[in-house]
Amino acid sequence: MLKKIILLGLALSILGCAGTNKSMQAGLGIGQIETNVSSFDGRTEVSMQPAFIKIDGESVWSGRNLKAGLDWFSTSPDQAVLTILIGRMSDRGSYDWQSIDSVDLNVDGVIAALEPLDLLTERESDGLTNTTCGAYGCTSGMDIDTSSKRFVVAVSTLESIVNANTVKVRISDGKEYFVGDIRTDFTGNITLYEQLPEFLSTISAQ
């Protein structure tokens, strides 16, 4: 029972929950910013681990979450790589991935279509709990199914997000789309917006 409670807490931290302590998420590396120097070519790399974006019209209990991570390289100082990740909780074996076709940013009414780096959506599934069987039958385990795709974003666009009043992101699978609100405070969760200033200041220091 204790193991199930621990796993549920871990799932809520990964998927995002208003009741989850930010320190628990920080311990899992959510939104963490790191600087490394490549031993291959000496370039400086600044990365921000994926952090949450609130999905418009969905509660934290919807079973779906939106995150975004960032990577910057000194060899392309005016650009960064934005990785969009969509996570869903599903029964073990019944995969629930979502294709990512395009991503658009709306920063105070200025709309920009981001250039994809990947041709296809990357998919992975992490086992959360195992199937368990008892006297009254079996209970299916749970997975967290994650879809991700990388896009190019200008550093100047990231800088404009910090001072903007309204910032929306639209993610489309080619047929349907949903919208995330980057500026919204996603209570109890580490967000992309709150980590962005540190990411940009780390870049400026390089």
Backbone as a chain_set.jsonl record, in Angstrom:
{"seq": "MLKKIILLGLALSILGCAGTNKSMQAGLGIGQIETNVSSFDGRTEVSMQPAFIKIDGESVWSGRNLKAGLDWFSTSPDQAVLTILIGRMSDRGSYDWQSIDSVDLNVDGVIAALEPLDLLTERESDGLTNTTCGAYGCTSGMDIDTSSKRFVVAVSTLESIVNANTVKVRISDGKEYFVGDIRTDFTGNITLYEQLPEFLSTISAQ", "coords": {"N": [[0.832, -1.203, 0.0], [1.914, 1.231, 0.847], [3.854, 1.515, -1.106], [2.255, 1.966, -3.353], [1.154, 4.443, -2.718], [3.443, 6.045, -2.726], [4.197, 5.802, -5.416], [1.954, 6.971, -6.607], [2.235, 9.599, -5.721], [4.604, 10.232, -7.057], [3.718, 10.063, -9.683], [1.861, 12.174, -9.782], [3.597, 14.269, -9.433], [5.058, 14.143, -11.796], [3.088, 14.376, -13.756], [1.82, 16.688, -13.02], [0.267, 18.556, -10.565], [-1.898, 20.425, -8.526], [-1.723, 20.05, -5.827], [0.751, 19.087, -5.348], [3.976, 19.35, -3.962], [6.348, 21.818, -4.841], [9.001, 21.415, -4.237], [9.29, 18.687, -4.324], [9.018, 18.208, -7.054], [11.234, 19.648, -7.955], [13.21, 18.051, -6.903], [13.011, 15.939, -8.618], [14.131, 16.979, -10.812], [12.685, 18.648, -12.472], [12.44, 21.443, -14.517], [15.071, 22.101, -14.006], [18.167, 23.784, -14.469], [21.108, 23.53, -16.321], [24.611, 23.821, -17.068], [26.996, 22.899, -19.422], [30.164, 21.973, -20.843], [31.114, 20.842, -23.925], [33.062, 17.971, -24.385], [33.851, 17.209, -26.812], [33.819, 19.249, -28.907], [34.167, 21.595, -27.529], [32.111, 23.416, -27.246], [29.705, 25.42, -25.464], [26.941, 24.319, -23.598], [23.686, 24.977, -22.605], [21.05, 23.872, -20.734], [17.581, 23.404, -20.003], [15.614, 21.448, -18.057], [12.47, 19.861, -18.852], [9.578, 21.779, -18.004], [6.377, 22.705, -16.604], [3.45, 23.711, -18.528], [0.374, 25.313, -18.396], [-2.583, 23.841, -19.596], [-5.132, 25.222, -21.5], [-8.462, 25.205, -20.371], [-8.36, 22.706, -19.174], [-8.184, 20.725, -16.244], [-5.909, 19.966, -13.513], [-6.329, 17.362, -13.087], [-6.886, 16.062, -15.393], [-5.442, 14.077, -16.61], [-3.684, 14.537, -18.61], [-0.725, 16.249, -19.522], [1.267, 19.146, -20.277], [4.511, 19.951, -21.148], [7.596, 21.81, -21.501], [10.929, 21.93, -22.622], [14.249, 23.391, -22.816], [17.132, 23.98, -24.851], [20.311, 25.342, -25.4], [23.026, 26.354, -27.472], [26.376, 27.392, -27.745], [27.395, 27.6, -30.274], [25.319, 28.355, -31.869], [24.228, 31.031, -31.095], [21.981, 32.732, -31.229], [19.743, 31.251, -31.293], [17.553, 28.725, -29.885], [16.664, 25.425, -28.781], [13.485, 24.221, -28.515], [11.776, 21.849, -26.78], [8.831, 20.152, -26.989], [6.636, 18.421, -24.907], [4.161, 16.012, -24.39], [2.33, 14.46, -21.963], [0.568, 11.55, -20.953], [-1.525, 9.644, -18.802], [-2.074, 6.204, -18.741], [-3.715, 2.951, -18.895], [-1.768, 0.016, -18.368], [-0.205, -1.049, -21.261], [-2.18, -0.058, -22.955], [-1.58, 2.138, -24.954], [-1.316, 5.713, -25.148], [-0.459, 7.85, -26.93], [0.171, 11.11, -28.373], [0.289, 12.658, -31.458], [2.554, 15.181, -32.59], [2.381, 17.756, -34.676], [2.658, 20.504, -35.445], [3.774, 23.603, -33.946], [2.825, 26.672, -32.62], [3.525, 29.987, -31.526], [2.026, 32.61, -29.683], [2.671, 35.706, -28.874], [1.685, 38.307, -27.166], [-0.11, 38.847, -29.275], [1.476, 38.61, -31.523], [2.126, 36.227, -33.79], [3.966, 33.292, -34.285], [5.154, 30.659, -36.251], [6.831, 27.798, -35.351], [9.857, 26.281, -36.425], [10.197, 22.883, -37.109], [12.559, 20.529, -35.773], [12.621, 17.829, -35.78], [11.401, 15.194, -37.814], [9.441, 13.321, -37.183], [7.194, 12.513, -34.453], [8.518, 11.73, -31.329], [8.135, 8.881, -29.272], [7.529, 7.454, -26.087], [7.18, 5.18, -23.333], [6.735, 4.977, -19.898], [6.762, 2.683, -17.339], [4.614, 2.844, -14.604], [3.148, 1.567, -12.484], [2.874, -1.922, -11.761], [0.941, -4.667, -13.128], [-1.279, -6.2, -10.872], [-2.435, -9.076, -9.158], [-5.043, -10.667, -7.34], [-7.215, -12.319, -4.966], [-9.628, -11.535, -5.987], [-9.334, -11.046, -8.648], [-7.503, -9.326, -11.302], [-5.697, -6.224, -11.328], [-5.052, -3.676, -13.568], [-1.818, -2.379, -14.46], [-0.21, 0.903, -14.612], [0.829, 3.327, -17.029], [2.948, 6.065, -18.035], [2.628, 7.766, -20.853], [4.564, 9.392, -23.17], [4.809, 11.918, -25.579], [6.98, 13.617, -27.798], [8.612, 16.404, -29.414], [11.002, 18.361, -31.191], [11.682, 21.851, -31.657], [12.803, 24.852, -33.339], [13.545, 27.923, -31.792], [13.772, 31.442, -31.605], [16.109, 33.219, -29.596], [15.486, 35.837, -29.028], [12.725, 35.748, -29.144], [12.144, 34.215, -26.883], [13.038, 36.02, -24.973], [11.16, 38.046, -25.298], [8.904, 36.813, -24.31], [9.193, 36.862, -21.556], [8.55, 39.472, -20.756], [6.018, 39.821, -21.736], [2.416, 40.278, -21.796], [0.504, 38.424, -22.51], [0.86, 35.096, -23.4], [0.594, 32.474, -25.507], [0.577, 29.04, -26.529], [0.155, 26.92, -29.26], [-0.561, 23.641, -30.009], [-0.621, 21.302, -32.512], [-1.919, 18.329, -34.032], [-2.204, 18.02, -36.667], [-4.814, 17.618, -37.327], [-6.426, 18.285, -35.125], [-6.16, 20.629, -32.399], [-4.704, 21.913, -29.339], [-4.456, 24.407, -26.723], [-1.96, 26.002, -24.813], [-1.267, 27.998, -21.932], [1.285, 29.96, -21.375], [1.908, 32.024, -19.606], [0.246, 31.643, -17.417], [-0.076, 31.0, -13.942], [0.607, 27.952, -12.755], [-0.499, 26.56, -10.242], [1.354, 25.103, -7.685], [3.066, 23.762, -9.33], [6.175, 23.602, -11.094], [6.884, 25.888, -13.546], [7.451, 26.566, -17.06], [7.544, 29.297, -17.585], [8.323, 30.534, -15.134], [10.893, 29.588, -14.863], [12.215, 30.537, -17.038], [13.517, 33.199, -16.977], [15.901, 32.651, -15.496], [17.126, 30.797, -17.172], [17.647, 32.398, -19.433], [19.352, 34.336, -18.323], [21.5, 32.75, -17.674], [22.382, 32.019, -20.191], [23.187, 34.547, -21.109], [25.402, 34.969, -19.581], [27.355, 33.47, -20.701]], "CA": [[0.0, 0.0, 0.0], [2.823, 2.37, 0.923], [4.499, 1.642, -2.42], [1.281, 2.563, -4.266], [1.049, 5.864, -2.362], [4.665, 6.698, -3.207], [4.118, 5.858, -6.872], [0.941, 7.956, -6.964], [2.845, 10.906, -5.526], [5.555, 10.422, -8.148], [2.943, 10.311, -10.902], [1.299, 13.522, -9.711], [4.707, 15.202, -9.63], [5.431, 14.107, -13.203], [1.969, 14.83, -14.581], [1.421, 18.018, -12.604], [-0.872, 18.549, -9.655], [-1.908, 21.621, -7.684], [-1.414, 19.685, -4.458], [2.103, 18.547, -5.276], [4.955, 20.312, -3.512], [7.349, 22.134, -5.858], [10.298, 20.864, -3.852], [9.31, 17.308, -4.814], [9.288, 18.3, -8.484], [12.628, 20.072, -8.115], [14.02, 16.87, -6.62], [12.954, 15.088, -9.802], [14.844, 17.664, -11.892], [11.776, 19.429, -13.321], [12.848, 22.835, -14.661], [16.467, 22.303, -13.596], [19.017, 24.405, -15.495], [22.484, 23.057, -16.219], [25.581, 24.285, -18.062], [28.065, 21.928, -19.68], [31.076, 22.242, -21.951], [31.309, 19.6, -24.667], [34.437, 17.483, -24.462], [34.118, 16.909, -28.217], [34.187, 20.436, -29.684], [34.369, 22.743, -26.645], [30.977, 24.348, -27.212], [28.953, 25.499, -24.214], [25.556, 23.893, -23.727], [22.816, 25.323, -21.478], [19.8, 23.13, -20.883], [16.551, 23.476, -18.973], [14.77, 20.267, -18.084], [11.078, 20.238, -19.101], [8.738, 22.329, -16.938], [4.97, 22.664, -16.976], [2.636, 24.767, -19.128], [-1.044, 25.031, -18.127], [-3.416, 23.657, -20.781], [-6.399, 25.937, -21.396], [-9.685, 24.421, -20.283], [-8.163, 21.396, -18.554], [-7.753, 20.75, -14.858], [-4.709, 19.166, -13.247], [-6.744, 15.966, -12.961], [-7.339, 15.606, -16.708], [-4.649, 12.93, -17.054], [-2.775, 14.965, -19.673], [0.056, 17.421, -19.155], [2.117, 19.767, -21.294], [5.783, 20.477, -20.649], [8.545, 22.279, -22.512], [12.312, 22.06, -22.195], [15.039, 24.268, -23.682], [18.569, 23.741, -24.998], [21.011, 26.424, -26.116], [24.408, 25.997, -27.793], [27.17, 28.59, -28.054], [27.659, 27.627, -31.712], [24.156, 29.023, -32.484], [23.845, 31.836, -29.927], [20.724, 33.463, -31.393], [18.637, 30.295, -31.352], [17.48, 27.674, -28.881], [15.818, 24.291, -29.156], [12.345, 24.049, -27.626], [11.217, 20.505, -26.859], [7.462, 20.055, -26.489], [6.324, 17.07, -24.424], [2.786, 15.775, -23.943], [2.27, 13.239, -21.171], [-0.761, 11.017, -20.631], [-1.538, 8.457, -17.968], [-2.922, 5.194, -19.36], [-3.589, 1.597, -18.375], [-0.634, -0.707, -18.897], [-0.383, -1.676, -22.562], [-3.124, 0.665, -23.826], [-0.789, 3.349, -25.156], [-2.112, 6.901, -25.443], [0.425, 8.898, -27.418], [-0.439, 12.137, -29.199], [1.217, 13.172, -32.457], [2.809, 16.626, -32.586], [2.658, 18.155, -36.058], [3.146, 21.887, -35.5], [3.706, 24.417, -32.729], [2.798, 28.115, -32.872], [3.551, 30.855, -30.358], [1.342, 33.892, -29.768], [3.234, 36.567, -27.838], [0.994, 39.605, -27.252], [-0.729, 39.009, -30.592], [2.428, 38.316, -32.593], [2.102, 34.775, -33.941], [5.119, 32.732, -34.996], [5.167, 29.205, -36.432], [8.181, 27.328, -35.068], [10.4, 25.311, -37.38], [10.507, 21.607, -36.447], [13.861, 19.892, -35.974], [12.361, 16.408, -35.962], [10.372, 14.887, -38.796], [8.382, 12.547, -36.552], [7.026, 12.621, -33.006], [9.154, 10.667, -30.555], [7.193, 8.309, -28.314], [8.069, 6.523, -25.112], [6.25, 4.835, -22.263], [7.405, 4.623, -18.655], [5.906, 1.929, -16.437], [4.421, 3.477, -13.301], [2.843, 0.478, -11.564], [2.728, -3.212, -12.424], [-0.329, -5.367, -12.971], [-1.312, -7.01, -9.656], [-3.551, -10.022, -9.124], [-5.398, -11.159, -6.021], [-8.33, -13.265, -4.896], [-10.791, -11.023, -6.713], [-8.975, -10.712, -10.021], [-6.288, -8.551, -11.56], [-5.792, -4.783, -11.549], [-4.064, -3.285, -14.575], [-0.832, -1.384, -14.095], [-0.365, 2.197, -15.262], [1.971, 3.872, -17.749], [2.941, 7.46, -18.465], [2.987, 7.781, -22.265], [5.059, 10.733, -23.5], [5.108, 12.277, -26.969], [7.835, 14.802, -27.804], [9.153, 16.864, -30.69], [11.852, 19.538, -31.006], [11.472, 22.977, -32.564], [13.755, 25.966, -33.222], [12.944, 29.177, -31.346], [14.755, 32.519, -31.471], [16.333, 33.687, -28.229], [14.749, 37.099, -28.897], [11.331, 35.391, -28.847], [12.116, 33.821, -25.47], [13.169, 37.247, -24.188], [9.895, 38.777, -25.369], [7.932, 36.1, -23.479], [9.377, 37.258, -20.158], [7.903, 40.758, -20.502], [4.716, 39.88, -22.41], [1.214, 40.164, -20.976], [-0.196, 37.206, -22.908], [1.687, 34.17, -24.19], [-0.103, 31.218, -25.755], [1.221, 28.088, -27.433], [-0.822, 26.035, -29.894], [0.027, 22.379, -30.449], [-1.541, 20.646, -33.433], [-1.521, 17.023, -34.557], [-2.543, 18.042, -38.085], [-6.264, 17.606, -37.443], [-6.963, 19.017, -33.989], [-5.122, 21.311, -31.628], [-5.05, 22.45, -28.026], [-3.71, 25.629, -26.428], [-1.378, 26.152, -23.489], [-1.054, 29.389, -21.508], [2.617, 29.978, -20.772], [1.959, 33.003, -18.525], [-0.609, 31.273, -16.287], [0.553, 30.362, -12.791], [0.084, 26.598, -12.595], [-0.276, 26.45, -8.808], [1.934, 23.868, -7.177], [3.926, 23.144, -10.335], [7.266, 24.404, -11.652], [6.475, 26.208, -14.91], [8.423, 27.095, -18.017], [7.618, 30.756, -17.471], [9.082, 30.973, -13.966], [12.285, 29.176, -15.011], [12.786, 31.166, -18.228], [14.499, 34.252, -16.7], [17.199, 32.066, -15.1], [17.701, 30.211, -18.372], [18.168, 33.484, -20.263], [20.502, 34.964, -17.664], [22.609, 31.801, -17.787], [22.893, 32.185, -21.56], [23.873, 35.844, -21.224], [26.675, 34.898, -18.859], [28.325, 32.648, -21.433]], "C": [[0.867, 1.254, 0.0], [3.482, 2.614, -0.419], [3.565, 2.321, -3.408], [1.135, 4.057, -3.998], [2.25, 6.633, -2.879], [4.629, 6.859, -4.717], [3.083, 6.864, -7.336], [1.494, 9.364, -6.806], [3.832, 11.239, -6.622], [4.822, 10.759, -9.435], [2.385, 11.717, -10.915], [2.387, 14.569, -9.902], [5.076, 15.294, -11.102], [4.342, 14.696, -14.08], [1.517, 16.234, -14.217], [0.185, 17.97, -11.749], [-0.767, 19.733, -8.727], [-1.542, 21.297, -6.245], [-0.006, 19.169, -4.283], [3.091, 19.643, -4.895], [6.009, 20.542, -4.591], [8.71, 21.543, -5.516], [10.42, 19.41, -4.3], [9.621, 17.292, -6.302], [10.737, 18.694, -8.733], [13.57, 18.904, -7.869], [14.045, 15.891, -7.772], [13.625, 15.741, -11.012], [13.964, 18.5, -12.79], [12.205, 20.899, -13.325], [14.29, 23.118, -14.308], [17.3, 22.83, -14.76], [20.469, 24.004, -15.255], [23.322, 23.635, -17.345], [26.694, 23.261, -18.191], [28.926, 22.401, -20.847], [31.38, 20.91, -22.626], [32.782, 19.216, -24.707], [34.831, 17.172, -25.903], [34.606, 18.146, -28.978], [34.314, 21.705, -28.847], [33.212, 23.718, -26.586], [30.286, 24.287, -25.854], [27.496, 25.144, -24.471], [24.805, 24.264, -22.45], [21.479, 24.627, -21.701], [18.87, 23.396, -19.714], [15.666, 22.246, -19.104], [13.298, 20.678, -18.211], [10.33, 20.697, -17.847], [7.327, 22.516, -17.489], [4.442, 23.92, -17.668], [1.178, 24.379, -18.901], [-1.814, 24.928, -19.441], [-4.746, 24.371, -20.564], [-7.567, 24.962, -21.322], [-9.547, 23.052, -19.668], [-7.669, 21.563, -17.121], [-6.506, 19.895, -14.695], [-5.043, 17.685, -13.157], [-7.163, 15.376, -14.306], [-6.595, 14.369, -17.207], [-3.706, 13.263, -18.191], [-1.999, 16.171, -19.177], [0.888, 17.899, -20.335], [3.358, 20.315, -20.608], [6.61, 20.988, -21.819], [9.922, 22.389, -21.881], [13.084, 22.911, -23.202], [16.506, 23.827, -23.689], [19.159, 24.866, -25.834], [22.466, 26.007, -26.305], [25.163, 27.247, -28.239], [27.493, 28.7, -29.536], [26.5, 28.257, -32.503], [23.535, 29.933, -31.436], [22.5, 32.546, -30.036], [19.501, 32.557, -31.411], [18.706, 29.317, -30.184], [16.583, 26.568, -29.421], [14.738, 24.136, -28.089], [11.782, 22.648, -27.838], [9.844, 20.493, -26.202], [7.189, 18.607, -26.104], [4.88, 17.016, -23.941], [2.762, 14.441, -23.214], [0.832, 12.841, -20.877], [-0.597, 9.794, -19.741], [-2.515, 7.454, -18.569], [-2.757, 3.859, -18.653], [-2.427, 0.903, -19.075], [-0.971, -1.393, -20.22], [-1.348, -0.961, -23.488], [-2.557, 2.055, -24.091], [-1.641, 4.515, -25.643], [-1.202, 8.055, -25.851], [-0.348, 9.893, -28.276], [0.603, 12.679, -30.173], [1.35, 14.687, -32.326], [3.229, 17.013, -34.0], [3.29, 19.538, -36.118], [2.96, 22.579, -34.161], [3.78, 25.885, -33.122], [2.805, 28.864, -31.551], [2.792, 32.138, -30.65], [1.802, 34.733, -28.59], [2.651, 37.963, -28.015], [0.466, 39.874, -28.655], [0.189, 38.772, -31.767], [2.587, 36.797, -32.677], [3.29, 34.31, -34.786], [4.993, 31.222, -35.053], [6.61, 28.728, -36.249], [8.598, 26.243, -36.057], [10.739, 24.011, -36.66], [11.921, 21.125, -36.77], [13.694, 18.413, -36.272], [11.247, 16.212, -36.989], [9.174, 14.212, -38.141], [8.334, 12.819, -35.049], [7.71, 11.438, -32.327], [8.19, 10.184, -29.479], [7.921, 7.371, -27.361], [7.042, 6.31, -24.004], [7.034, 4.382, -21.054], [6.425, 3.897, -17.752], [5.831, 2.594, -15.076], [4.121, 2.445, -12.224], [2.643, -0.796, -12.365], [1.319, -3.768, -12.232], [-0.253, -6.263, -11.735], [-2.561, -7.884, -9.65], [-3.767, -10.517, -7.694], [-6.578, -12.1, -6.111], [-9.52, -12.835, -5.745], [-10.457, -10.583, -8.139], [-7.736, -9.855, -10.103], [-6.608, -7.07, -11.773], [-4.683, -4.373, -12.495], [-3.084, -2.273, -14.007], [-1.057, -0.102, -14.872], [0.938, 2.619, -15.91], [1.825, 5.381, -17.857], [3.489, 7.471, -19.888], [3.353, 9.209, -22.665], [5.348, 10.857, -24.985], [5.951, 13.545, -26.953], [8.323, 15.132, -29.209], [9.906, 18.166, -30.451], [11.599, 20.585, -32.089], [12.536, 24.052, -32.305], [13.004, 27.212, -32.787], [14.051, 30.217, -31.185], [14.886, 32.928, -30.009], [15.579, 34.994, -27.999], [13.269, 36.849, -28.604], [11.187, 34.98, -27.389], [12.211, 35.051, -24.573], [11.865, 38.033, -24.178], [8.818, 38.125, -24.508], [7.992, 36.576, -22.033], [8.593, 38.524, -19.82], [6.509, 40.884, -21.115], [3.57, 39.769, -21.405], [0.47, 38.856, -21.256], [0.716, 36.362, -23.777], [0.951, 32.836, -24.292], [0.744, 30.345, -26.682], [0.146, 27.153, -27.96], [-0.1, 24.81, -30.436], [-0.997, 21.636, -31.287], [-1.0, 19.286, -33.851], [-1.829, 16.903, -36.041], [-4.03, 18.04, -38.331], [-6.923, 18.447, -36.346], [-5.809, 19.692, -33.252], [-5.636, 21.63, -30.229], [-4.096, 23.593, -27.72], [-3.204, 25.602, -24.991], [-1.14, 27.622, -23.199], [0.249, 29.463, -20.724], [2.689, 30.929, -19.577], [1.156, 32.609, -17.291], [0.185, 30.588, -15.189], [-0.13, 29.018, -12.552], [0.369, 26.185, -11.159], [0.248, 25.083, -8.397], [2.897, 23.195, -8.13], [5.004, 24.121, -10.805], [6.955, 24.629, -13.129], [7.65, 26.688, -15.762], [8.633, 28.586, -17.796], [8.471, 31.196, -16.28], [10.554, 30.587, -14.056], [12.99, 29.92, -16.144], [13.781, 32.284, -17.921], [15.877, 33.707, -16.313], [17.893, 31.443, -16.31], [18.355, 31.29, -19.233], [19.379, 34.163, -19.62], [21.726, 34.054, -17.708], [23.235, 31.877, -19.171], [23.709, 33.464, -21.682], [25.238, 35.833, -20.561], [27.748, 34.13, -19.612], [29.166, 33.504, -22.393]], "O": [[0.608, 2.209, -0.733], [3.656, 3.759, -0.836], [3.998, 3.15, -4.208], [1.008, 4.849, -4.932], [2.11, 7.736, -3.406], [4.983, 7.913, -5.245], [3.289, 7.544, -8.34], [1.255, 10.227, -7.65], [3.904, 12.382, -7.073], [5.248, 11.632, -10.19], [2.426, 12.391, -11.945], [2.135, 15.634, -10.466], [5.371, 16.377, -11.608], [4.625, 15.424, -15.03], [0.888, 16.906, -15.034], [-0.836, 17.41, -12.151], [0.305, 20.028, -8.199], [-1.094, 22.179, -5.511], [0.394, 18.844, -3.165], [3.045, 20.743, -5.447], [6.509, 19.589, -5.188], [9.486, 21.207, -6.411], [11.515, 18.946, -4.619], [10.399, 16.458, -6.766], [11.393, 18.142, -9.617], [14.599, 18.773, -8.532], [14.98, 15.101, -7.902], [13.688, 15.154, -12.092], [14.448, 19.025, -13.792], [12.318, 21.523, -12.27], [14.7, 24.279, -14.31], [17.155, 22.377, -15.895], [20.99, 24.121, -14.146], [22.819, 23.906, -18.435], [27.262, 22.814, -17.195], [28.465, 23.135, -21.721], [31.845, 19.968, -21.984], [33.641, 20.04, -25.024], [35.999, 16.905, -26.188], [35.659, 18.116, -29.614], [34.543, 22.782, -29.396], [33.322, 24.757, -25.935], [30.279, 23.253, -25.186], [26.893, 25.61, -25.438], [25.228, 23.912, -21.349], [20.858, 24.788, -22.751], [19.312, 23.59, -18.581], [15.041, 22.031, -20.143], [12.919, 21.743, -17.724], [10.435, 20.089, -16.781], [7.118, 22.488, -18.701], [4.916, 25.031, -17.43], [0.787, 23.245, -19.179], [-1.718, 25.809, -20.295], [-5.413, 24.148, -19.554], [-7.654, 24.017, -22.106], [-10.518, 22.295, -19.636], [-6.845, 22.429, -16.829], [-6.097, 19.189, -15.617], [-4.144, 16.844, -13.15], [-7.741, 14.29, -14.345], [-7.06, 13.689, -18.122], [-3.001, 12.387, -18.692], [-2.553, 17.025, -18.485], [1.17, 17.144, -21.266], [3.271, 21.045, -19.621], [6.358, 20.644, -22.974], [10.072, 22.873, -20.759], [12.616, 23.125, -24.32], [17.042, 23.369, -22.681], [18.585, 25.284, -26.839], [23.067, 25.39, -25.425], [24.649, 28.054, -29.014], [27.833, 29.783, -30.011], [26.671, 28.646, -33.659], [22.445, 29.653, -30.938], [21.932, 32.927, -29.013], [18.368, 33.025, -31.527], [19.759, 29.109, -29.58], [15.845, 26.757, -30.387], [15.038, 23.944, -26.911], [11.361, 22.302, -28.942], [9.708, 20.785, -25.014], [7.472, 17.684, -26.868], [4.437, 17.874, -23.177], [3.131, 13.412, -23.779], [-0.014, 13.688, -20.59], [0.34, 9.012, -19.899], [-3.655, 7.804, -18.873], [-1.798, 3.648, -17.911], [-2.142, 1.177, -20.24], [-1.891, -2.207, -20.297], [-1.347, -1.221, -24.692], [-3.015, 3.037, -23.506], [-2.563, 4.339, -26.439], [-1.178, 9.101, -25.203], [-1.392, 9.562, -28.838], [1.679, 13.109, -29.758], [0.39, 15.383, -31.995], [4.308, 16.639, -34.459], [4.325, 19.731, -36.757], [2.112, 22.199, -33.354], [4.676, 26.298, -33.858], [2.178, 28.442, -30.58], [2.902, 32.692, -31.744], [1.384, 34.511, -27.453], [3.067, 38.711, -28.899], [0.578, 40.989, -29.166], [-0.273, 38.735, -32.907], [3.11, 36.164, -31.76], [3.574, 34.86, -35.85], [4.754, 30.573, -34.034], [7.511, 29.216, -36.931], [7.794, 25.405, -36.466], [11.497, 24.031, -35.69], [12.411, 21.292, -37.886], [14.533, 17.812, -36.943], [10.278, 16.97, -37.024], [8.028, 14.491, -38.495], [9.304, 13.292, -34.456], [7.502, 10.286, -32.708], [7.507, 10.989, -28.846], [8.798, 6.604, -27.758], [6.163, 7.141, -23.773], [7.896, 3.509, -21.155], [5.366, 4.435, -17.429], [6.858, 2.878, -14.46], [4.758, 2.441, -11.171], [2.276, -0.738, -13.538], [0.604, -3.391, -11.303], [0.716, -7.001, -11.561], [-3.626, -7.456, -10.096], [-2.818, -10.752, -6.946], [-6.904, -12.614, -7.18], [-10.322, -13.666, -6.171], [-11.214, -9.834, -8.758], [-7.013, -9.675, -9.123], [-7.65, -6.716, -12.325], [-3.513, -4.68, -12.263], [-3.444, -1.426, -13.19], [-1.973, -0.015, -15.69], [2.021, 2.312, -15.41], [0.718, 5.915, -17.781], [4.673, 7.216, -20.104], [2.546, 10.126, -22.515], [6.036, 10.023, -25.574], [5.671, 14.459, -26.177], [8.431, 14.26, -30.071], [9.506, 18.978, -29.617], [11.343, 20.268, -33.25], [13.089, 24.15, -31.21], [11.95, 27.531, -33.338], [15.134, 29.909, -30.689], [13.898, 32.977, -29.277], [15.086, 35.237, -26.898], [12.629, 37.635, -27.904], [10.217, 35.354, -26.73], [11.548, 35.122, -23.538], [11.504, 38.622, -23.159], [7.915, 38.809, -24.027], [6.964, 36.682, -21.364], [8.035, 38.639, -18.729], [5.886, 41.942, -21.021], [3.737, 39.236, -20.309], [-0.118, 38.26, -20.354], [1.276, 36.841, -24.763], [0.719, 32.161, -23.289], [1.517, 30.842, -27.502], [-0.677, 26.651, -27.195], [0.844, 24.922, -31.218], [-2.109, 21.371, -30.831], [0.208, 19.103, -34.006], [-1.729, 15.818, -36.614], [-4.48, 18.413, -39.414], [-7.849, 19.215, -36.604], [-4.64, 19.364, -33.459], [-6.84, 21.617, -29.972], [-3.059, 23.739, -28.366], [-3.93, 25.227, -24.07], [-0.846, 28.401, -24.105], [0.307, 29.077, -19.557], [3.442, 30.679, -18.636], [1.36, 33.18, -16.22], [1.01, 29.713, -15.453], [-1.305, 28.963, -12.189], [1.375, 25.529, -10.89], [-0.338, 24.049, -8.719], [3.488, 22.169, -7.792], [4.762, 25.324, -10.899], [6.782, 23.67, -13.881], [8.677, 27.144, -15.259], [9.763, 29.075, -17.819], [9.261, 32.133, -16.402], [11.387, 31.201, -13.389], [14.219, 29.935, -16.207], [14.831, 32.323, -18.563], [16.9, 34.235, -16.749], [19.111, 31.552, -16.454], [19.479, 31.12, -19.705], [20.329, 34.522, -20.317], [22.858, 34.533, -17.772], [24.455, 31.808, -19.317], [24.785, 33.472, -22.281], [26.126, 36.598, -20.937], [28.913, 34.131, -19.216], [30.033, 32.978, -23.091]]}, "num_chains": 1, "name": "protein.A"}
